[in-house]
Amino acid sequence: LLKRCFRGFIQNNNESFNALVWKYAPKNTSGKAKIAEMHMMGSYLAAIQFNEGYTGLLEVLEVLKIKFGQQVTEYRDKQNALRISAAEQKPKATTRDTRFQQRHTLNEQRGC
């Protein structure tokens, strides 16, 4: 796990989701009530972004009657495309890492 984290790879979906929660609800907020409120809101926003991408977040803004322009829509499209592309590439990187680790373990066993 530490090797994967050190190289910047996410071990699993839970870690990815937790990273989103802490993005929206940082640990350095003060006050118990404020912390609980921030973590609850952060969890909701993280779940929306994790499941729906930026499209879901913009839907929340629409429900709140917050207006946004064309640039926000373009940013959403770009970020969602990057998210999908990254999701398609991760299995390839994971397979490559597994092969590398198996080869490394085998070489250690052989004394290479």
MDTraj code that builds the backbone (N, CA, C; nanometers):
import mdtraj as md
import numpy as np

residues = "LEU LEU LYS ARG CYS PHE ARG GLY PHE ILE GLN ASN ASN ASN GLU SER PHE ASN ALA LEU VAL TRP LYS TYR ALA PRO LYS ASN THR SER GLY LYS ALA LYS ILE ALA GLU MET HIS MET MET GLY SER TYR LEU ALA ALA ILE GLN PHE ASN GLU GLY TYR THR GLY LEU LEU GLU VAL LEU GLU VAL LEU LYS ILE LYS PHE GLY GLN GLN VAL THR GLU TYR ARG ASP LYS GLN ASN ALA LEU ARG ILE SER ALA ALA GLU GLN LYS PRO LYS ALA THR THR ARG ASP THR ARG PHE GLN GLN ARG HIS THR LEU ASN GLU GLN ARG GLY CYS".split()
xyz = np.array([
    [0.0832, -0.1195, 0.0000],
    [0.0000, 0.0000, 0.0000],
    [0.0869, 0.1247, 0.0000],
    [0.1877, 0.1293, 0.0873],
    [0.2710, 0.2486, 0.0955],
    [0.3459, 0.2733, -0.0343],
    [0.3926, 0.1666, -0.0989],
    [0.4627, 0.1842, -0.2264],
    [0.3693, 0.2453, -0.3301],
    [0.2454, 0.1970, -0.3345],
    [0.1497, 0.2498, -0.4317],
    [0.1190, 0.3957, -0.4013],
    [0.1000, 0.4281, -0.2738],
    [0.0704, 0.5668, -0.2362],
    [0.1905, 0.6564, -0.2639],
    [0.3104, 0.6050, -0.2380],
    [0.4315, 0.6844, -0.2585],
    [0.4462, 0.7227, -0.4042],
    [0.4115, 0.6335, -0.4945],
    [0.4237, 0.6619, -0.6373],
    [0.3038, 0.7374, -0.6919],
    [0.2064, 0.7680, -0.6079],
    [0.0934, 0.8493, -0.6506],
    [-0.0260, 0.7702, -0.7007],
    [-0.0249, 0.6389, -0.6819],
    [-0.1388, 0.5594, -0.7259],
    [-0.2377, 0.5448, -0.6110],
    [-0.3649, 0.5420, -0.6419],
    [-0.4687, 0.5238, -0.5416],
    [-0.4905, 0.3737, -0.5248],
    [-0.4933, 0.3269, -0.3998],
    [-0.5085, 0.1847, -0.3730],
    [-0.6476, 0.1354, -0.4114],
    [-0.7507, 0.2102, -0.3749],
    [-0.8855, 0.1641, -0.4053],
    [-0.9826, 0.2815, -0.4085],
    [-1.1069, 0.2504, -0.4373],
    [-1.2083, 0.3553, -0.4491],
    [-1.2333, 0.4277, -0.3176],
    [-1.2203, 0.3560, -0.2044],
    [-1.2435, 0.4215, -0.0757],
    [-1.1444, 0.5346, -0.0526],
    [-1.0191, 0.5123, -0.0873],
    [-0.9191, 0.6173, -0.0704],
    [-0.9498, 0.7356, -0.1613],
    [-0.9948, 0.7081, -0.2807],
    [-1.0296, 0.8150, -0.3735],
    [-1.1470, 0.8963, -0.3192],
    [-1.2470, 0.8275, -0.2669],
    [-1.3627, 0.8961, -0.2085],
    [-1.3210, 0.9772, -0.0865],
    [-1.2390, 0.9185, 0.0003],
    [-1.1936, 0.9902, 0.1196],
    [-1.1167, 1.1163, 0.0825],
    [-1.0384, 1.1103, -0.0226],
    [-0.9645, 1.2289, -0.0671],
    [-1.0615, 1.3400, -0.1067],
    [-1.1722, 1.3036, -0.1705],
    [-1.2731, 1.4040, -0.2062],
    [-1.3398, 1.4629, -0.0819],
    [-1.3689, 1.3772, 0.0171],
    [-1.4307, 1.4272, 0.1404],
    [-1.3406, 1.5311, 0.2047],
    [-1.2107, 1.4999, 0.2169],
    [-1.1180, 1.5933, 0.2824],
    [-1.0945, 1.7178, 0.1968],
    [-1.1163, 1.7070, 0.0678],
    [-1.1066, 1.8257, -0.0178],
    [-1.2171, 1.9254, 0.0175],
    [-1.3368, 1.8739, 0.0403],
    [-1.4505, 1.9597, 0.0714],
    [-1.4601, 1.9940, 0.2199],
    [-1.4096, 1.9080, 0.3064],
    [-1.4178, 1.9298, 0.4513],
    [-1.2798, 1.9098, 0.5126],
    [-1.1935, 2.0103, 0.5032],
    [-1.0578, 1.9954, 0.5552],
    [-1.0567, 1.9689, 0.7058],
    [-0.9525, 1.9021, 0.7511],
    [-0.9430, 1.8627, 0.8914],
    [-0.9131, 1.9800, 0.9838],
    [-0.8728, 2.0925, 0.9310],
    [-0.8294, 2.2022, 1.0165],
    [-0.9393, 2.3033, 1.0490],
    [-1.0659, 2.2657, 1.0385],
    [-1.1740, 2.3552, 1.0792],
    [-1.1895, 2.3478, 1.2309],
    [-1.2389, 2.4556, 1.2923],
    [-1.2497, 2.4584, 1.4381],
    [-1.3957, 2.4532, 1.4810],
    [-1.4179, 2.4061, 1.6030],
    [-1.5523, 2.3976, 1.6587],
    [-1.6186, 2.2662, 1.6247],
    [-1.6641, 2.1922, 1.7281],
    [-1.7208, 2.0585, 1.7065],
    [-1.8432, 2.0609, 1.6155],
    [-1.9341, 2.1547, 1.6390],
    [-2.0546, 2.1612, 1.5553],
    [-2.0175, 2.1950, 1.4118],
    [-1.9245, 2.2875, 1.3958],
    [-1.8819, 2.3282, 1.2621],
    [-1.8142, 2.2123, 1.1897],
    [-1.7317, 2.1364, 1.2618],
    [-1.6627, 2.0221, 1.2014],
    [-1.7639, 1.9190, 1.1532],
    [-1.8615, 1.8853, 1.2389],
    [-1.9619, 1.7851, 1.2014],
    [-2.0412, 1.8314, 1.0794],
    [-2.0776, 1.9590, 1.0799],
    [-2.1530, 2.0148, 0.9678],
    [-2.0710, 2.0120, 0.8386],
    [-1.9451, 2.0530, 0.8489],
    [-1.8564, 2.0542, 0.7319],
    [-1.8347, 1.9130, 0.6786],
    [-1.8156, 1.8172, 0.7671],
    [-1.7904, 1.6802, 0.7226],
    [-1.9143, 1.6193, 0.6585],
    [-2.0309, 1.6522, 0.7124],
    [-2.1536, 1.6011, 0.6519],
    [-2.1714, 1.6606, 0.5118],
    [-2.1563, 1.7921, 0.5008],
    [-2.1699, 1.8570, 0.3701],
    [-2.0608, 1.8082, 0.2750],
    [-1.9388, 1.7949, 0.3262],
    [-1.8283, 1.7449, 0.2443],
    [-1.8546, 1.6045, 0.1933],
    [-1.9142, 1.5213, 0.2788],
    [-1.9463, 1.3842, 0.2377],
    [-2.0502, 1.3825, 0.1267],
    [-2.1511, 1.4684, 0.1389],
    [-2.2534, 1.4763, 0.0347],
    [-2.1933, 1.5215, -0.0982],
    [-2.1148, 1.6288, -0.0929],
    [-2.0537, 1.6801, -0.2161],
    [-1.9571, 1.5787, -0.2762],
    [-1.8802, 1.5111, -0.1903],
    [-1.7864, 1.4102, -0.2393],
    [-1.8609, 1.2951, -0.3066],
    [-1.9723, 1.2518, -0.2465],
    [-2.0506, 1.1427, -0.3059],
    [-2.1056, 1.1834, -0.4422],
    [-2.1529, 1.3069, -0.4511],
    [-2.2051, 1.3556, -0.5794],
    [-2.0947, 1.3586, -0.6839],
    [-1.9795, 1.4166, -0.6474],
    [-1.8702, 1.4257, -0.7451],
    [-1.8157, 1.2881, -0.7801],
    [-1.8055, 1.1996, -0.6816],
    [-1.7520, 1.0653, -0.7047],
    [-1.8409, 0.9871, -0.8008],
    [-1.9725, 0.9991, -0.7831],
    [-2.0665, 0.9220, -0.8647],
    [-2.1021, 0.9883, -0.9974],
    [-2.1181, 1.1195, -0.9965],
    [-2.1695, 1.1896, -1.1140],
    [-2.0698, 1.2835, -1.1796],
    [-1.9557, 1.3053, -1.1166],
    [-1.8589, 1.4001, -1.1702],
    [-1.9062, 1.5426, -1.1485],
    [-1.8511, 1.6338, -1.2254],
    [-1.8857, 1.7748, -1.2110],
    [-2.0281, 1.8043, -1.2563],
    [-2.0857, 1.7178, -1.3359],
    [-2.2247, 1.7360, -1.3780],
    [-2.3164, 1.7374, -1.2561],
    [-2.2937, 1.6456, -1.1642],
    [-2.3743, 1.6405, -1.0423],
    [-2.3598, 1.7648, -0.9577],
    [-2.2378, 1.8176, -0.9493],
    [-2.2162, 1.9397, -0.8710],
    [-2.2886, 2.0589, -0.9328],
    [-2.2888, 2.0658, -1.0649],
    [-2.3602, 2.1761, -1.1306],
    [-2.5114, 2.1627, -1.1132],
    [-2.5597, 2.0400, -1.1048],
    [-2.7025, 2.0204, -1.0788],
    [-2.7390, 2.0725, -0.9401],
    [-2.6484, 2.0550, -0.8431],
    [-2.6710, 2.1102, -0.7092],
    [-2.6791, 2.2623, -0.7169],
    [-2.5883, 2.3234, -0.7922],
    [-2.5913, 2.4689, -0.8080],
    [-2.7222, 2.5152, -0.8713],
    [-2.7714, 2.4400, -0.9689],
    [-2.8982, 2.4757, -1.0335],
    [-3.0141, 2.4698, -0.9342],
    [-3.0157, 2.3658, -0.8500],
    [-3.1212, 2.3536, -0.7490],
    [-3.1157, 2.4711, -0.6518],
    [-2.9948, 2.5167, -0.6202],
    [-2.9774, 2.6302, -0.5293],
    [-2.9994, 2.7644, -0.5992],
    [-3.0364, 2.7584, -0.7274],
    [-3.0613, 2.8792, -0.8083],
    [-2.9366, 2.9663, -0.8228],
    [-2.8207, 2.9013, -0.8264],
    [-2.6950, 2.9721, -0.8502],
    [-2.6667, 2.9646, -0.9995],
    [-2.6528, 3.0803, -1.0604],
    [-2.6308, 3.0858, -1.2050],
    [-2.4822, 3.0744, -1.2362],
    [-2.4546, 3.0089, -1.3469],
    [-2.3165, 2.9967, -1.3941],
    [-2.3163, 3.0097, -1.5449],
    [-2.2015, 3.0458, -1.5992],
    [-2.1923, 3.0744, -1.7416],
    [-2.1344, 2.9610, -1.8238],
    [-2.1050, 2.9936, -1.9463],
    [-2.0533, 2.8978, -2.0435],
    [-1.9181, 2.8415, -2.0008],
    [-1.8342, 2.9237, -1.9375],
    [-1.7018, 2.8765, -1.8966],
    [-1.7118, 2.7634, -1.7955],
    [-1.8077, 2.7725, -1.7047],
    [-1.8268, 2.6667, -1.6058],
    [-1.8712, 2.5383, -1.6750],
    [-1.9591, 2.5500, -1.7709],
    [-2.0055, 2.4336, -1.8459],
    [-1.8902, 2.3692, -1.9228],
    [-1.8069, 2.4512, -1.9845],
    [-1.6904, 2.3989, -2.0569],
    [-1.5921, 2.3317, -1.9612],
    [-1.5720, 2.3921, -1.8445],
    [-1.4836, 2.3332, -1.7435],
    [-1.5373, 2.1973, -1.6991],
    [-1.6695, 2.1891, -1.6765],
    [-1.7319, 2.0627, -1.6387],
    [-1.7053, 1.9554, -1.7431],
    [-1.7266, 1.9895, -1.8700],
    [-1.7060, 1.8928, -1.9776],
    [-1.5608, 1.8460, -1.9827],
    [-1.4687, 1.9400, -1.9676],
    [-1.3262, 1.9064, -1.9706],
    [-1.2893, 1.8153, -1.8534],
    [-1.3348, 1.8502, -1.7335],
    [-1.3020, 1.7708, -1.6148],
    [-1.3648, 1.6318, -1.6212],
    [-1.4865, 1.6225, -1.6687],
    [-1.5506, 1.4916, -1.6814],
    [-1.4783, 1.4049, -1.7839],
    [-1.4336, 1.4647, -1.8935],
    [-1.3574, 1.3890, -1.9937],
    [-1.2257, 1.3401, -1.9343],
    [-1.1588, 1.4249, -1.8571],
    [-1.0342, 1.3837, -1.7916],
    [-1.0589, 1.2721, -1.6915],
    [-1.1686, 1.2814, -1.6189],
    [-1.2034, 1.1807, -1.5183],
    [-1.2275, 1.0446, -1.5841],
    [-1.2993, 1.0449, -1.6942],
    [-1.3269, 0.9201, -1.7658],
    [-1.1985, 0.8631, -1.8240],
    [-1.1173, 0.9478, -1.8823],
    [-0.9897, 0.9039, -1.9388],
    [-0.8997, 0.8441, -1.8315],
    [-0.8921, 0.9095, -1.7165],
    [-0.8092, 0.8589, -1.6066],
    [-0.8622, 0.7255, -1.5562],
    [-0.9942, 0.7116, -1.5478],
    [-1.0536, 0.5861, -1.5013],
    [-1.0224, 0.4717, -1.5972],
    [-1.0168, 0.5012, -1.7264],
    [-0.9847, 0.3975, -1.8245],
    [-0.8368, 0.3606, -1.8206],
    [-0.7505, 0.4545, -1.7843],
    [-0.6064, 0.4293, -1.7805],
    [-0.5627, 0.3594, -1.6525],
    [-0.6335, 0.3787, -1.5423],
    [-0.5913, 0.3224, -1.4143],
    [-0.5793, 0.1705, -1.4163],
    [-0.6757, 0.0982, -1.4760],
    [-0.6573, -0.0473, -1.4778],
    [-0.5292, -0.0885, -1.5506],
    [-0.4937, -0.0172, -1.6559],
    [-0.3708, -0.0493, -1.7276],
    [-0.2504, -0.0267, -1.6378],
    [-0.2489, 0.0840, -1.5649],
    [-0.1373, 0.1147, -1.4750],
    [-0.1309, 0.0130, -1.3619],
    [-0.2464, -0.0289, -1.3095],
    [-0.2492, -0.1264, -1.2013],
    [-0.1943, -0.2598, -1.2492],
    [-0.2330, -0.3028, -1.3670],
    [-0.1822, -0.4277, -1.4225],
    [-0.0318, -0.4201, -1.4415],
    [0.0160, -0.3083, -1.4917],
    [0.1596, -0.2895, -1.5123],
    [0.2335, -0.2943, -1.3785],
    [0.1789, -0.2308, -1.2771],
    [0.2421, -0.2309, -1.1452],
    [0.2450, -0.3705, -1.0846],
    [0.1370, -0.4452, -1.1039],
    [0.1324, -0.5814, -1.0522],
    [0.2394, -0.6667, -1.1184],
    [0.2539, -0.6557, -1.2495],
    [0.3586, -0.7308, -1.3196],
    [0.4965, -0.6903, -1.2699],
    [0.5183, -0.5600, -1.2514],
    [0.6472, -0.5108, -1.2024],
    [0.6758, -0.5678, -1.0640],
    [0.5757, -0.5667, -0.9753],
    [0.5946, -0.6173, -0.8390],
    [0.6219, -0.7674, -0.8404],
    [0.5508, -0.8431, -0.9235],
    [0.5740, -0.9871, -0.9321],
    [0.7144, -1.0160, -0.9824],
    [0.7579, -0.9410, -1.0832],
    [0.8925, -0.9573, -1.1366],
    [0.9974, -0.9225, -1.0306],
    [0.9740, -0.8157, -0.9567],
    [1.0663, -0.7723, -0.8521],
    [1.0759, -0.8780, -0.7416],
    [0.9617, -0.9333, -0.7004],
    [0.9592, -1.0370, -0.5974],
    [1.0320, -1.1616, -0.6453],
    [1.0086, -1.2008, -0.7692],
    [1.0754, -1.3174, -0.8254],
    [1.2262, -1.2961, -0.8310],
    [1.2695, -1.1778, -0.8715],
    [1.4127, -1.1474, -0.8753],
    [1.4739, -1.1503, -0.7363],
    [1.4019, -1.1047, -0.6361],
    [1.4525, -1.1100, -0.4985],
    [1.4669, -1.2540, -0.4522],
    [1.3701, -1.3379, -0.4881],
    [1.3764, -1.4788, -0.4499],
    [1.4938, -1.5486, -0.5174],
    [1.5238, -1.5091, -0.6380],
    [1.6359, -1.5676, -0.7116],
    [1.7695, -1.5096, -0.6670],
    [1.7645, -1.3977, -0.5946],
    [1.8875, -1.3339, -0.5493],
    [1.9471, -1.2403, -0.6520],
    [1.8671, -1.1913, -0.7446],
    [1.9148, -1.0997, -0.8490],
    [1.9166, -0.9576, -0.8001],
])
top = md.Topology()
chain = top.add_chain()
for i, resn in enumerate(residues, 1):
    res = top.add_residue(resn, chain, resSeq=i)
    for name in ("N", "CA", "C"):
        top.add_atom(name, md.element.get_by_symbol(name[0]), res)
traj = md.Trajectory(xyz[None], top)
